[in-house]
Amino acid sequence: MKVGLQIPDFTYPGGPATLGADLAAIAKAADDAGFATVAVMDHFFQIGVVGPPENDMLEAYTTLGYLAAHTSRAKLLTLVTGTVYRQPGLLAKIISTLDVLSGGRAWLGVGAAWNDEESRGLGFPFPPVAERFERLEETVQICLRMWAGDETPYNGRHYQLERPLNRPQPLSRPHPPIMIGGGGEKKTLRLVARYAQACNLFPGPDLARKLDVLRAHCEAEGRDYDEIVKTVYYVYDVGQGTQKIVDDLGHLAELGFSEALGQVKDAHRLTPLETVGAEVIPAVAAL
């Protein structure tokens, strides 16, 4: 079982003046401690479960590019990018750039998007859910085409690319892994089975059923279920004791998850990251 860090909150005691240094310290501490992943949200306003929309929120890929320079081993991704936030050709180029500059550590985390408040606030299109899923599938198709070096025109329902040129190509082979986030059983998990190398689910009593649904979609798509990396969102709170974390991750591993990816409470203090690195990561490494 691998341990991954997501950084959802950028409102720290020092404010914007020390935010760059604080983030660099968090990323380096997580990388040194053995976290497999350093991820950020892809939102423009803070989301309600974390804080008010007025709290500090950084643009995701600028942030990941910065964090790439302060890490050397952890994979880098968003959890996850709303497909309507960037044109697919630009998104493929962004991930390619991050992969090259990080030495092959970029993943594409992507989903159908849900936060209409920030889209309305900043003037982003936010089409109905059915269209967002259509755009999500076309986005993934375009990224795969560009990462394969296929420059032939793409003519989709929503996107048309005359020449999807992508240079330099990513270092990751055959391409940066794709994580499709969300647990929707009819559309999201079907797209995972069709295209993705990883999924991300939120914890709850229905986790086992979600994996069964994914398995069924894999069978329908002729896909090997076992080759998909199953990740689950998890909040690391060392204040509750690291044994509880180890026990929780053991249960998740028994269900079939191979990475627990999520927030570490008070990560900006760094000690919680070091504690997870010293007491949790070695304890769950063999699960």
VENGI-V986582 format. One record per backbone hydrogen bond with DSSP energy under -0.5 kcal/mol. CO is the residue of the C=O (numbers start at 1). NH is the residue of the N-H. E is the energy in kcal/mol with one decimal. If there is no record, write none. Layout:
co:CO nh:NH e:E
co:CO nh:NH e:E
This chain:
co:2 nh:260 e:-2.3
co:3 nh:36 e:-3.1
co:3 nh:37 e:-0.6
co:4 nh:262 e:-2.1
co:5 nh:39 e:-2.7
co:6 nh:8 e:-0.7
co:7 nh:41 e:-0.9
co:10 nh:12 e:-1.0
co:12 nh:15 e:-1.8
co:14 nh:17 e:-0.5
co:15 nh:18 e:-1.3
co:15 nh:19 e:-0.5
co:16 nh:19 e:-0.7
co:16 nh:20 e:-0.5
co:18 nh:22 e:-2.8
co:19 nh:23 e:-2.7
co:20 nh:24 e:-2.3
co:21 nh:25 e:-2.2
co:22 nh:26 e:-2.3
co:23 nh:27 e:-2.7
co:24 nh:28 e:-2.4
co:25 nh:29 e:-2.4
co:26 nh:30 e:-2.5
co:27 nh:31 e:-2.6
co:28 nh:32 e:-2.8
co:29 nh:33 e:-1.8
co:30 nh:34 e:-0.8
co:30 nh:35 e:-2.3
co:31 nh:34 e:-0.8
co:36 nh:75 e:-2.4
co:37 nh:5 e:-2.6
co:38 nh:77 e:-1.2
co:39 nh:7 e:-3.0
co:40 nh:79 e:-2.4
co:41 nh:43 e:-0.6
co:47 nh:50 e:-1.9
co:47 nh:51 e:-2.4
co:52 nh:55 e:-2.0
co:53 nh:46 e:-0.9
co:56 nh:10 e:-0.8
co:59 nh:63 e:-1.7
co:60 nh:64 e:-2.5
co:61 nh:65 e:-2.0
co:62 nh:66 e:-1.7
co:63 nh:67 e:-2.7
co:64 nh:68 e:-2.1
co:65 nh:69 e:-0.8
co:66 nh:69 e:-0.8
co:67 nh:70 e:-1.2
co:68 nh:71 e:-0.9
co:75 nh:38 e:-2.5
co:76 nh:107 e:-2.4
co:77 nh:40 e:-1.5
co:80 nh:42 e:-0.6
co:81 nh:111 e:-2.6
co:82 nh:85 e:-2.3
co:83 nh:86 e:-0.5
co:87 nh:91 e:-2.5
co:88 nh:92 e:-2.7
co:89 nh:93 e:-1.7
co:90 nh:94 e:-2.7
co:91 nh:95 e:-2.5
co:92 nh:96 e:-2.1
co:93 nh:97 e:-2.5
co:94 nh:98 e:-2.7
co:95 nh:99 e:-2.5
co:96 nh:100 e:-2.4
co:97 nh:101 e:-2.6
co:98 nh:102 e:-1.7
co:99 nh:104 e:-3.6
co:100 nh:103 e:-1.0
co:105 nh:76 e:-2.9
co:107 nh:109 e:-0.7
co:108 nh:110 e:-0.6
co:108 nh:179 e:-3.5
co:109 nh:81 e:-2.4
co:110 nh:181 e:-1.9
co:111 nh:83 e:-2.2
co:114 nh:116 e:-1.5
co:115 nh:119 e:-1.3
co:116 nh:120 e:-2.8
co:117 nh:121 e:-2.3
co:118 nh:122 e:-2.1
co:119 nh:123 e:-1.0
co:119 nh:124 e:-2.2
co:128 nh:132 e:-2.2
co:129 nh:133 e:-2.0
co:130 nh:134 e:-1.6
co:131 nh:135 e:-2.7
co:132 nh:136 e:-2.3
co:133 nh:137 e:-2.2
co:134 nh:138 e:-2.1
co:135 nh:139 e:-2.6
co:136 nh:140 e:-2.2
co:137 nh:141 e:-2.2
co:138 nh:142 e:-2.6
co:139 nh:143 e:-2.5
co:140 nh:144 e:-2.5
co:141 nh:145 e:-2.1
co:142 nh:146 e:-2.7
co:143 nh:147 e:-2.6
co:144 nh:148 e:-1.2
co:145 nh:150 e:-2.3
co:146 nh:149 e:-1.2
co:149 nh:151 e:-0.8
co:153 nh:155 e:-0.5
co:154 nh:156 e:-0.5
co:154 nh:161 e:-2.5
co:159 nh:156 e:-3.0
co:161 nh:154 e:-2.5
co:163 nh:165 e:-2.6
co:177 nh:108 e:-2.8
co:177 nh:179 e:-0.5
co:178 nh:180 e:-0.5
co:178 nh:197 e:-2.5
co:178 nh:198 e:-1.7
co:179 nh:110 e:-2.8
co:179 nh:181 e:-0.6
co:180 nh:200 e:-0.9
co:184 nh:189 e:-2.7
co:187 nh:191 e:-2.2
co:188 nh:192 e:-2.0
co:189 nh:193 e:-2.1
co:190 nh:194 e:-1.8
co:191 nh:195 e:-2.6
co:191 nh:196 e:-0.8
co:192 nh:196 e:-1.2
co:197 nh:229 e:-2.9
co:198 nh:180 e:-2.0
co:199 nh:231 e:-1.9
co:200 nh:182 e:-2.2
co:201 nh:233 e:-2.9
co:204 nh:207 e:-1.4
co:206 nh:210 e:-2.3
co:207 nh:211 e:-2.0
co:208 nh:212 e:-1.8
co:209 nh:213 e:-2.6
co:210 nh:214 e:-2.4
co:211 nh:215 e:-2.5
co:212 nh:216 e:-2.2
co:213 nh:217 e:-2.4
co:214 nh:218 e:-2.5
co:215 nh:219 e:-2.2
co:216 nh:220 e:-2.1
co:217 nh:221 e:-2.0
co:218 nh:222 e:-0.8
co:218 nh:223 e:-3.1
co:219 nh:222 e:-0.6
co:223 nh:225 e:-0.8
co:224 nh:227 e:-1.3
co:225 nh:228 e:-1.5
co:229 nh:199 e:-2.3
co:229 nh:231 e:-0.7
co:230 nh:258 e:-2.6
co:230 nh:259 e:-1.2
co:231 nh:201 e:-2.0
co:232 nh:261 e:-2.4
co:233 nh:203 e:-0.5
co:234 nh:236 e:-0.6
co:235 nh:237 e:-0.7
co:236 nh:238 e:-0.6
co:236 nh:265 e:-2.6
co:237 nh:240 e:-1.8
co:238 nh:241 e:-1.6
co:241 nh:245 e:-1.1
co:242 nh:246 e:-2.5
co:243 nh:247 e:-2.6
co:244 nh:248 e:-2.8
co:245 nh:249 e:-2.7
co:246 nh:250 e:-2.0
co:247 nh:251 e:-2.0
co:248 nh:252 e:-2.2
co:249 nh:253 e:-2.4
co:250 nh:254 e:-1.9
co:251 nh:255 e:-1.4
co:252 nh:256 e:-1.0
co:252 nh:257 e:-2.2
co:253 nh:256 e:-0.5
co:258 nh:2 e:-2.8
co:259 nh:232 e:-2.0
co:259 nh:261 e:-0.6
co:260 nh:4 e:-2.6
co:261 nh:234 e:-0.9
co:262 nh:6 e:-2.2
co:263 nh:236 e:-3.4
co:263 nh:265 e:-0.6
co:264 nh:267 e:-1.4
co:266 nh:269 e:-2.0
co:267 nh:270 e:-2.1
co:269 nh:271 e:-1.9
co:270 nh:274 e:-2.1
co:271 nh:275 e:-2.6
co:272 nh:276 e:-2.3
co:273 nh:277 e:-2.2
co:274 nh:278 e:-2.1
co:275 nh:279 e:-2.9
co:275 nh:280 e:-0.5
co:276 nh:280 e:-1.8
co:276 nh:281 e:-2.5
co:280 nh:284 e:-1.7
co:281 nh:285 e:-0.8
co:284 nh:287 e:-1.6
